[in-house]
Amino acid sequence: MQKHYKKLLILSVLSFVILAFCTDLSKLPPTAGPLLILSPSQNYGSFPLAVSFYVKAIPSRGKMKYLIIDYGDNTQKSILENLKDGETTLQHTYERFGIFEVKLYGMDESGSNEVKTSIITNDSPQIINFQAYKDEEFLEPTSSFSLGDTVYIKAICKDSNGIGKVIIDWGDNSYDEKEKDCSSSHIYKEAGDFTIKIYVSDDNKFAPYPLSSYAEVKIGIFIGGSSPKNFPPIIDGFIEKFDSELTQTTIVAGISPLSVSVLIAVEDPEGDEIKELAVDWGDGKSDPIPATGSKYVARKSHTYENAGIFQITVSAKDSFGKKGVRKIAIVSVAKQAPIISVEPKAQDNQNPSEKTYTNSATIENYIITFDVSLYRVFVLIEGNNLPGGGQEIFIKELYPSAISGLKANTYSFSVTYAGDYKVTFYAVSDIDLDIPNKIYCSSSMSCFNNYCTGEIKSISLCSTYKGKLENAKIKNSSSFSFRLVYQ
């Protein structure tokens, strides 16, 4: 009897195994989804951010059929072939600023699916043009001060989440702690060489800890009437732009490939010989510059092939080995201009483009914008007589510095004066445009809704900003025209 039961048991097991092998798993009812693990090596860091992703996929039944990772920066990849024993490690570098949602999609042979997500951000603050000055207007950067002088420092600090805490280390055991302000002043009590350091944190309240950036500048404090022991060469420089005329700037933007030309001036304060001079373009390439004497001026050119934000740095060393380093410019290179789409509708729910309206017109504009970097959106309205009276040009910023990705917004306006009107919406790279959030008038009484009224000077002011919008290098626009008549 016992042998008979054993035979029945063996036959039952064999039947189950044969059934399992012969069954089409995809036709069985779905079960719970496959087990997916998505574990990044870090969620927060500075740009550019390299991240390792540990991935594990265990099917609920049969084998994995699909396994796809979306890195959140318009990059997707099928990684099923990367699996070994159900796991793999992936490497990815985020080469632009932003907050990215990473998604891991998995489906097994039974049709069950699962999604895992993780958030990555590399949007640490940008510290631009950090320098020391002798004047509180920040007009003359220098590295040499007399004992008793007030040392003023200033930097341009930018972050899409806003600037939070700022800590300044003056290099003499003195510190300043500020909020949202990257400028300060200090008086040293002793002579010597000092390195001033600035630490800037962002104001992202959703991060487990704030992202921060660091910059430094070296100065010398010496007793009045005496010579400093030895200071590094003083470096100055800027980018030369050749448009309709030659202009000088420390910020330039454009679409790749982007060529820039810099003018560099170096002088040693003690008259020492300049022995080494080089420019670092910030994209992994640098050029040595042959220099002679204690003063030297040179022009160098470079072409940026890849997209990104790059700092141009010049270094110089004198015959005694004292080295000076200065960041002279920042370059923003884009693969393409921001995308903008505008759908205007008037009160008759029709497109107002090239139409004529009677007595008044109210137009609502549905705006969709997208970019891979930070951008700003403006509206420019040109007409015979705009709301507020006496104004031929109206410029208003609709929303600034949008984080990369898709953004939708609406903007409405009304006109009641007869005339021909042209409306243009601009999406412009944030770094490519120097227009304040508010356009100030020469008289505060004439400022209305960010534009000036009743002043010839104000029209000229708005015309200047119109030129900046039209001449921006990284931009796209959408326009329409309409006419208003009285009956």
Long-range contacts (C-beta under 8 A, 24 or more apart in sequence): 25-61, 25-62, 25-109, 25-110, 26-62, 26-109, 26-110, 26-111, 28-61, 28-110, 30-110, 30-111, 30-112, 31-60, 31-61, 31-110, 31-112, 32-60, 32-112, 33-60, 33-106, 33-108, 33-112, 33-113, 33-114, 34-58, 34-59, 34-60, 34-64, 34-106, 34-107, 34-108, 34-112, 34-113, 34-114, 35-60, 35-114, 36-104, 36-106, 36-114, 36-115, 36-116, 37-116, 38-69, 38-102, 38-104, 38-116, 38-117, 38-118, 39-118, 40-102, 40-118, 40-120, 43-118, 43-119, 43-120, 43-121, 43-208, 44-120, 44-121, 44-122, 44-207, 44-208, 44-209, 44-211, 45-122, 45-124, 45-211, 46-122, 46-124, 46-211, 46-213, 47-94, 47-95, 47-96, 47-97, 47-122, 47-123, 47-124, 47-309, 48-93, 48-94, 48-95, 48-96, 48-122, 48-308, 49-93, 49-94, 49-120, 49-122, 50-91, 50-92, 50-93, 50-94, 51-91, 51-92, 51-93, 51-94, 51-120, 52-89, 52-90, 52-91, 53-89, 53-90, 53-91, 53-92, 53-102, 54-87, 54-89, 55-79, 55-82, 55-83, 55-87, 55-88, 55-89, 55-90, 55-104, 56-86, 56-87, 57-83, 57-86, 57-87, 57-106, 58-86, 59-108, 59-109, 59-110, 59-112, 60-108, 60-110, 60-112, 61-108, 61-109, 61-110, 61-112, 62-108, 62-109, 62-110, 63-108, 63-109, 64-106, 64-107, 64-108, 64-109, 65-107, 65-108, 65-109, 66-105, 66-106, 66-107, 66-113, 67-104, 67-105, 67-106, 67-107, 68-104, 68-105, 68-106, 69-102, 69-103, 69-104, 69-105, 70-102, 70-103, 70-104, 70-105, 71-100, 71-102, 72-100, 72-101, 72-102, 72-103, 72-120, 73-98, 73-100, 73-372, 73-404, 74-372, 94-120, 94-122, 95-307, 95-308, 96-307, 96-308, 96-372, 96-373, 96-404, 97-122, 97-123, 97-160, 97-309, 97-373, 97-374, 97-404, 98-122, 98-123, 98-160, 98-372, 98-373, 98-403, 98-404, 98-405, 99-123, 99-403, 121-204, 121-207, 121-211, 122-211, 123-159, 123-160, 123-161, 123-202, 123-204, 123-211, 123-403, 124-159, 124-202, 124-211, 124-212, 124-213, 125-157, 125-158, 125-159, 125-163, 125-200, 125-201, 125-202, 125-211, 125-212, 125-213, 126-156, 126-157, 126-158, 126-159, 126-213, 126-309, 127-155, 127-156, 127-157, 127-182, 127-198, 127-200, 127-213, 127-214, 127-215, 128-155, 128-156, 128-157, 128-158, 128-251, 128-311, 128-327, 128-330, 129-155, 129-156, 129-250, 129-327, 129-330, 130-154, 130-155, 130-182, 130-198, 130-215, 130-216, 130-217, 130-327, 131-155, 131-217, 131-326, 132-196, 132-217, 132-219, 136-185, 138-183, 142-219, 142-234, 143-217, 143-218, 143-219, 143-220, 143-231, 143-232, 143-234, 143-324, 144-219, 144-220, 144-222, 144-228, 144-231, 144-234, 144-269, 145-188, 145-219, 145-220, 145-221, 145-222, 146-221, 146-222, 146-223, 146-224, 147-188, 147-190, 147-191, 147-221, 147-222, 147-223, 147-224, 148-187, 148-224, 149-187, 149-221, 150-185, 150-186, 150-187, 151-185, 151-186, 151-187, 151-188, 151-196, 151-219, 151-221, 152-183, 152-184, 152-185, 153-183, 153-184, 153-185, 153-186, 153-196, 153-198, 153-217, 154-182, 154-183, 155-182, 155-183, 155-198, 155-200, 155-215, 156-182, 157-182, 157-200, 159-200, 159-202, 159-203, 159-211, 160-374, 160-401, 160-403, 161-202, 161-203, 161-204, 162-202, 162-203, 163-200, 163-201, 163-202, 163-203, 164-201, 164-202, 164-203, 164-204, 164-210, 165-200, 165-201, 165-210, 166-198, 166-199, 166-200, 166-201, 167-198, 167-199, 168-196, 168-197, 168-198, 168-199, 169-196, 169-197, 169-198, 169-199, 170-194, 170-196, 171-195, 171-196, 171-197, 188-221, 190-221, 191-221, 191-222, 191-223, 192-220, 192-221, 193-218, 193-219, 193-220, 193-221, 194-218, 194-219, 194-220, 194-221, 218-324, 227-270, 228-269, 228-270, 230-270, 230-272, 230-318, 230-320, 230-322, 231-268, 231-269, 231-270, 231-322, 232-316, 232-317, 232-318, 232-322, 232-323, 232-324, 232-325, 233-266, 233-267, 233-268, 233-269, 233-272, 233-274, 233-316, 233-317, 233-318, 233-322, 233-323, 233-324, 234-266, 234-267, 234-268, 234-269, 234-324, 235-264, 235-265, 235-266, 235-314, 235-315, 235-316, 235-324, 235-325, 235-326, 235-328, 236-264, 236-265, 236-266, 236-326, 236-328, 237-262, 237-263, 237-264, 237-265, 237-312, 237-314, 237-326, 237-328, 237-329, 238-262, 238-263, 238-328, 238-329, 239-312, 239-329, 239-331, 240-299, 243-471, 249-329, 250-328, 250-329, 250-330, 251-329, 251-330, 251-331, 251-332, 251-431, 251-434, 252-329, 252-330, 252-331, 252-332, 252-473, 253-331, 253-332, 253-333, 253-334, 253-429, 253-431, 253-432, 253-472, 253-473, 253-474, 254-332, 254-333, 254-334, 254-473, 254-474, 255-333, 255-334, 255-335, 255-336, 255-337, 255-473, 255-474, 256-304, 256-305, 256-306, 256-307, 256-333, 256-334, 256-335, 257-303, 257-304, 257-305, 258-303, 258-304, 258-331, 258-333, 259-301, 259-302, 259-303, 259-304, 260-301, 260-302, 260-303, 260-304, 260-312, 260-329, 260-331, 261-299, 261-300, 261-301, 262-299, 262-300, 262-301, 262-302, 262-312, 262-328, 262-329, 263-297, 263-298, 263-299, 264-289, 264-297, 264-298, 264-299, 264-300, 264-314, 264-328, 265-295, 265-296, 265-297, 266-291, 266-295, 266-296, 266-297, 266-314, 266-316, 266-324, 267-294, 267-295, 267-296, 268-294, 268-295, 268-318, 270-318, 272-318, 272-319, 272-320, 272-322, 273-318, 273-319, 274-316, 274-317, 274-318, 274-319, 275-317, 275-318, 275-319, 276-315, 276-316, 276-317, 276-323, 277-314, 277-315, 277-316, 277-317, 278-314, 278-315, 278-316, 279-312, 279-313, 279-314, 280-312, 280-313, 280-314, 280-315, 281-310, 281-312, 282-310, 282-311, 282-312, 282-313, 282-331, 283-308, 283-310, 291-316, 304-331, 304-333, 306-333, 307-333, 307-334, 307-335, 307-372, 308-333, 309-333, 309-373, 309-431, 330-431, 332-373, 332-429, 332-431, 332-432, 332-474, 334-372, 334-373, 334-429, 334-474, 335-372, 336-372, 337-427, 337-429, 337-474, 337-475, 337-476, 338-369, 338-370, 338-371, 338-375, 338-427, 338-428, 338-429, 338-474, 338-475, 338-476, 339-369, 339-370, 339-371, 339-427, 339-476, 340-367, 340-368, 340-369, 340-377, 340-425, 340-426, 340-427, 340-476, 340-477, 340-478, 341-367, 341-368, 341-369, 341-478, 342-366, 342-367, 342-368, 342-425, 342-478, 342-480, 344-423, 344-480, 346-482, 351-480, 352-480, 352-482, 353-480, 353-481, 353-482, 354-480, 354-481, 354-482, 355-482, 355-483, 356-482, 356-483, 356-484, 356-485, 357-482, 357-483, 357-484, 357-485, 358-484, 358-485, 358-486, 358-487, 359-416, 359-484, 359-485, 359-486, 359-487, 360-414, 360-415, 360-416, 360-484, 361-414, 361-415, 361-482, 361-484, 362-412, 362-413, 362-414, 363-412, 363-413, 363-414, 363-423, 363-482, 364-410, 364-411, 364-412, 365-410, 365-411, 365-412, 365-423, 365-425, 366-408, 366-410, 367-398, 367-408, 367-409, 367-410, 367-411, 367-425, 368-406, 368-407, 368-408, 369-402, 369-406, 369-407, 369-408, 369-409, 369-427, 370-405, 370-406, 370-407, 371-402, 371-404, 371-427, 371-429, 372-404, 373-404, 373-429, 373-430, 374-401, 374-402, 374-403, 374-404, 374-429, 374-430, 374-431, 375-401, 375-402, 375-427, 375-428, 375-429, 375-430, 376-400, 376-401, 376-402, 376-427, 376-428, 376-430, 376-433, 376-435, 377-402, 377-409, 377-425, 377-426, 377-427, 377-428, 378-425, 378-426, 378-428, 378-435, 378-469, 379-411, 379-413, 379-423, 379-424, 379-425, 379-426, 380-423, 380-424, 380-425, 380-426, 380-466, 380-469, 381-413, 381-421, 381-422, 381-423, 381-424, 382-421, 382-422, 382-423, 382-424, 383-415, 383-417, 383-419, 383-420, 383-421, 383-422, 384-417, 384-418, 384-419, 384-420, 384-421, 385-417, 385-418, 385-419, 386-415, 386-417, 386-451, 387-413, 387-414, 387-415, 387-416, 387-449, 388-448, 388-449, 388-451, 388-453, 389-453, 389-454, 390-453, 390-454, 390-455, 391-451, 391-452, 391-453, 391-458, 391-459, 391-462, 392-459, 392-462, 393-451, 393-459, 393-462, 393-463, 393-466, 394-451, 394-462, 395-435, 395-439, 395-450, 395-451, 395-462, 395-465, 395-466, 395-469, 396-449, 396-450, 396-451, 397-435, 397-437, 397-450, 398-425, 400-430, 400-437, 401-430, 415-484, 416-484, 417-484, 418-484, 418-485, 418-486, 419-483, 419-484, 420-481, 420-483, 421-481, 421-482, 421-483, 421-484, 422-479, 422-480, 422-481, 423-479, 423-480, 423-481, 423-482, 424-477, 424-478, 424-479, 425-477, 425-478, 425-479, 426-469, 426-472, 426-475, 426-476, 426-477, 427-475, 427-476, 427-477, 428-469, 428-472, 428-474, 428-475, 429-472, 429-473, 429-474, 429-475, 432-472, 432-473, 432-474, 432-475, 433-468, 433-469, 433-472, 434-468, 435-465, 435-468, 435-469, 439-465
